[in-house]
Amino acid sequence: MDRRQFLTLSPDRAVRNVTSFARTRTGLAPYTGAWGSLQQIHLLKRTLFGVSPDNINTFKNLSMQQAVDTLLTPQADPTPPVNNYGVDDTGVAPGATWVRAAMGDEMLERKRIASYKAWWTGQMINQPTSIHEKMVLFWHNHFVTETSMVNDSRFVYQYNLTLRKHALGNFKALTKAITLDPAMLVYLNGYLNSKGAADENYARELHELFTVGKGPDSHYTEDDVRATARVLTGFRVDRTNIVSLFDTTQHDITNKQFSSFYSNKVISGKTGPDGATEVDDLLNIIFLQPEVAKFICRKLYRFFVYYDIDQATETNVIAPLADILRSSLYDIKVTLNALFTSEHFFDPANMACLIKSPADFCVGICREYGIPIPTDYTSQYKTWAFIHDRAAAMLQNFGDPPLVAGWEAYYQEPAFHELWINTDTLPKRNRLSDGLVSSGGVGGLRIDTLAFAARLPHPEDPVALISDSLDLLYRVGVSDTVKDFLKNTILLFGQSPNSNYYWTQAWNAYIANPGDATAKDNVQGRLQALYKYIMDLSEYQLS
């Protein structure tokens, strides 16, 4: 198989045996090849958290462009998080939202932030057939804030709404919105930035992590950082109205000189309320620099395609994709459409080459199996929190990346996504999947293997059942030996290899009389063993 990398993972150790293949030289030319289940599932796996049989049924009759258009459809803001934690000294009743309430004490803020994290996890689990929710996570990893440092649940929620509003919109507009977002102003000390003591914290990250990056052709200077900090003086946060505001008395009204990297531009200092418009002047200067588009396109590529960007990829994909981003005036949707309809995206070398992030693993397992979630809000938040906490234990704590640079697996060379798997996290993944597929479930959640199999085209046929399950749950083919083991040893309980009717009879007996406990247990036990085995193999870790 023409793949970038082969991974060997075992429960007691995580070993990465890297085999190099000839790198693809495909580019952004429109994809004109086959459009079947292989390509559809690849597109859905990369843009959604997990792919269910229902997702396949929704997309199977769509053309490639129709599928991409559906995925790139923005979604409305969800219902806000509610009080699932009980006593609230600010007067928020159980079941009511706290997002516009007065700020609480330290203990209450911790409870609300836990409510927020559970709620956000629930939005991922309930993701419709749109990339919107995955883009919220992408931008969270790009414009990082940490709830533990912001420590104001209302600001944290507003930050999430800012990401949602612009997730499939304009990157330049998103950058401005984040620059003035209350959570970001607190997180990187922007609310302390004053004319007498310019704070360079956000200014530095704006260049280094948010726009032009640290690539070989990015040559912003320390003077650029200092000038940026002076532009951004005077912005403050209003904890009563939960907004940012501009204090004209704390704004540096002198001129700000930028380096040759930014064409020696000068921002003329402005007085009064006009001082706030210097932010627009600043972003106009930064976004004229071609490195902005290249930097964000590399991040999109690593998130949705593959982590290694060689010279061929830089030339054939990143550079033309950056041109599209710039010519569209930084339209994210237009740029993603070009990527997701390209020959490069559907190149076999770019399939099954990413290790699932904890979000893709934990949220994805809920979505692909259609695990039922309780409908009452207290139980609902409890189960959402359980999934959040499992992902956090696997190194992806939604709301609290470890550093302002985000999660290391998205940027740390040379390992990148391999960092998700180690001797601690791999057993945790296995324990979660094992627990979910067991009869008792775990954390109030359980995979209904009978319901999952019933949604496949031919669950009564053991060969088709295994093939359809592997097509959906794996992104890499397995040997006939593995398939024979799954059928003969697990589904047929060691019957003759030609005794397919043994499973067919068992399944049909259950369907004919689902209230028959013996018939149900007979089929369910084998399906649980089947899917446990499938999820314990290393192939299940690939996307």
Disulfide bonds with the S-S distance in Angstrom:
none
